Amino acid sequence: MIFMACFWMLLTANAQNGLNIEPLFAGKIIPQQRMVETRVKGKMLSKYQLTLFRSVRFQANNKQEITRVHDLIELDKKKYPSNIYSDNYSSTKSRSKETLMLQLSKEGNHNRFLCYKRNNEEVTVIYMEGTLNSLDTLRELIK
């Protein structure tokens, strides 16, 4: 049982491998103790056509933290330009609020999604994967 738990943790920890934002999930940008992390995998997600949901949320201590996370999201956006279409990408930005949703390239049989939301100093980054095939459908699910 312990072996299975460790194996599951390893799989979900590596889900973001290859993405520029991965260091955030690994606690290398914001210390783990300052983040609230949520991981969901399994039957609870099947009705949403997802197999993995992983999010981190934190209060930024300074503008540099916000800028660093935002820049990594932008690098991932540029890394997958063929998978970012006008209907698969939304961004709204104001002085203190920003939302960005990306559909990344497929990995195996799974579609991958990356969402970034900032409300003043509170930042949330979400990584999801599954058989869900469109960002429009995902938007409807999370309204």
N, C-alpha and C positions, 0 to 999 in steps of 0.2 A: 504494500500500500504506500509506504514512504517512497519507494522507488518510482511508482507511478506519479505521485505528486511532484517529485523533483523533475521527472520527464516532462510533465505537463507545463511546469514553470519554465523549463528550458525552451520548449516549443513556442510559448507565447512571448517569451522574452526576445526571441530571435525573429519574430514575425516582421519587424520593421527593418531587418537587415537590408542593406543596400540603399536605404533612404538616408538623405542628409539629416533628417530630424531624429534619427535613431539615438544619437547621444542624449537628447532630452529624455527619452524613455529610460535610458540607462542611468540617469542621475548624474551625468557629466556636465550638464549646464546649470541646472538647478538641483541642489542636494535633495535626495530622496525624502528626507525628513521635512522638507518644506512643501512637498507635493502631496496631493491626494490622488491616489491611483486607483482606477477601477479596471478590473479584467473580468470579462464574461466570455464563457465558451460553452458550447453544448446546446442541449435541447431548448433552453430558455430563449435562444436566439433564432431557432429554426423558423418560427413564424414570421420573422423579418428577413428570411433568406440570407442570414449571416451566420458565420461559423466562429468569428472572433470579433470582440469589441474590446478595445483597450484605450483608456483615456488617462490623461494627467491634467491636473488643475493646480495652479499656484498663484500666489500674489507676488507680482514682480516688485523687487526692492528698489529698482532703478530703471531708467529708460534703456540702459545697455542690455538688460535681460530681455526686455520686450523686443528690442531691435535684433538681438542675436537669434531668438526663436523665429521671428518673422523672416529674417534673411534665410534661415535654413528651409523654411516652408517655401520661400520663393525659389530657392535652388532646386527643390524637388519639383516645383511647378515647371521649371525650365528643363529639367532632366527628362520629363515625360511629355514633351510638347505635342506629340502625335495623339496622345490620349486626353488632351484637354481641348474640348470644343466649347463653342459658345453656349451650348445647352448642358455641358458637363462642368461648367465653371461659373461660380458666382462670387463676386467680391463686392462688399460695400465697405466704405471707409469714411470715418469722420475723425475728428481730433482724438476722441477717446474710445471709439468703438470700431471694431473691424471684424468681418466674418469672411472666411475663405473656405470653399469646398472644392476638392479635387478628386477626380477619378483617375487613379494611377493605372499603369499597365497591369495586365493579368499576370498572376503567378500560379502556374499550374492550371487548375480548374477554378481558381478563385479570382474574383474581381476584387480590387483593393481601392479603398477610399481614405482620404486624409482630410480632416476638418480642423480649422483653426478659428478660434473665437477669442476676441479681446474686448473686455468691457472695463474701461479705465485701466487699473493695474491687475485685474484678474484675467488670467490667460488659461484657456483650455485647448488642448490638442487631442484629437481623437483619431485613432487608426481602426479601420474596420475591414473585414474581408468576408467573402461569401459568394453565393451564387447570384445575389442581387445584381442586376445588370445595368442599372442606370442611376445616375445621380438625381435625376428628377424623381424617381421612385423613392430614393433615400430621403430626399427633402420632404416628400409627403409623409413618410414614416415618422420623421422627427419633428414635425410641426407641433 
